[in-house]
């Protein structure tokens, strides 16, 4: 992402992720539009996996922040499962870096 977005844009994206997943997805696609055609095709191929890791599979409506800490722990566990399941080609050192 550093190739197509400024540090400020990336920070804003991370902040937006906490409150507006749809807006975050739109912003990511805007950044993708700045990529070369080859790189964009590569990113689009992996986008469904990345979105699954970042956003999970349940909606966040109606939670009103009542279980934020537990939710973060659940999301973290889901990320680790995704690393083991989908990124089995990584070395143990690379997996530890991602964790």
C-alpha positions as CSV (number, residue, x, y, z in Angstrom):
1,X,0.0,0.0,0.0
2,X,3.0,2.3,0.6
3,X,3.5,2.3,-3.1
4,X,0.2,4.1,-3.9
5,X,-0.8,5.9,-0.7
6,X,0.8,8.4,1.6
7,X,1.4,7.7,5.3
8,X,-1.5,10.0,6.2
9,X,-3.8,8.2,3.8
10,X,-2.9,4.8,5.3
11,X,-3.4,6.1,8.8
12,X,-6.8,7.4,7.8
13,X,-7.7,4.1,6.2
14,X,-6.8,2.2,9.5
15,X,-9.0,4.7,11.5
16,X,-11.8,4.3,9.0
17,X,-11.6,0.5,9.3
18,X,-12.8,0.9,13.0
19,X,-16.0,2.7,12.0
20,X,-16.9,2.2,8.3
21,X,-16.1,-1.0,6.6
22,X,-17.9,-0.1,3.4
23,X,-16.0,3.2,3.2
24,X,-12.8,1.4,3.9
25,X,-13.4,-1.1,1.0
26,X,-14.1,1.8,-1.3
27,X,-10.9,3.6,-0.3
28,X,-8.9,0.4,-0.9
29,X,-10.3,0.1,-4.4
30,X,-9.4,3.8,-4.9
31,X,-5.8,3.0,-4.0
32,X,-5.9,-0.1,-6.2
33,X,-6.8,2.2,-9.1
34,X,-3.4,3.8,-8.7
35,X,-1.5,0.5,-9.3
36,X,-0.1,-0.6,-12.6
37,X,-2.3,-3.1,-14.6
38,X,-0.1,-6.1,-13.7
39,X,0.1,-5.3,-10.0
40,X,-3.7,-4.5,-9.9
41,X,-4.5,-7.9,-11.3
42,X,-2.3,-9.6,-8.7
43,X,-4.0,-7.6,-5.9
44,X,-7.5,-8.4,-7.2
45,X,-6.7,-12.1,-7.2
46,X,-5.9,-12.0,-3.5
47,X,-8.5,-9.4,-2.5
48,X,-11.3,-11.9,-1.3
49,X,-8.8,-13.5,1.1
50,X,-7.6,-10.2,2.4
51,X,-11.2,-8.9,2.9
52,X,-12.1,-12.1,4.8
53,X,-9.1,-11.6,7.1
54,X,-9.8,-7.9,7.6
55,X,-13.5,-7.9,7.9
56,X,-14.5,-11.4,9.0
57,X,-17.9,-12.8,8.1
58,X,-20.4,-11.1,10.4
59,X,-21.9,-7.6,10.3
60,X,-21.1,-5.1,13.0
61,X,-24.5,-3.4,13.1
62,X,-26.2,-3.2,16.4
63,X,-23.1,-4.0,18.5
64,X,-22.7,-0.4,19.7
65,X,-19.3,-1.2,21.1
66,X,-20.5,-3.4,23.9
67,X,-17.9,-6.2,23.5
68,X,-15.0,-4.5,21.7
69,X,-12.3,-6.3,23.6
70,X,-13.7,-9.7,23.2
71,X,-14.3,-9.0,19.5
72,X,-10.7,-8.0,18.9
73,X,-9.5,-11.2,20.5
74,X,-11.9,-13.3,18.3
75,X,-10.8,-11.4,15.2
76,X,-7.1,-12.0,16.2
77,X,-7.8,-15.8,16.6
78,X,-9.5,-15.8,13.2
79,X,-6.5,-14.2,11.6
80,X,-4.2,-16.8,13.0
81,X,-6.4,-19.6,11.7
82,X,-6.4,-17.9,8.3
83,X,-2.6,-17.7,8.4
84,X,-2.3,-21.5,9.1
85,X,-5.0,-22.4,6.6
86,X,-4.3,-20.2,3.6
87,X,-0.6,-19.3,3.9
88,X,0.9,-22.7,4.5
89,X,3.7,-21.9,2.1
90,X,5.1,-19.3,4.6
91,X,8.1,-20.3,6.7
92,X,7.6,-20.4,10.4
93,X,9.6,-17.2,10.8
94,X,7.3,-15.4,8.2
95,X,4.2,-16.7,10.1
96,X,5.6,-15.3,13.4
97,X,6.1,-12.0,11.7
98,X,2.5,-11.8,10.6
99,X,1.2,-12.9,14.0
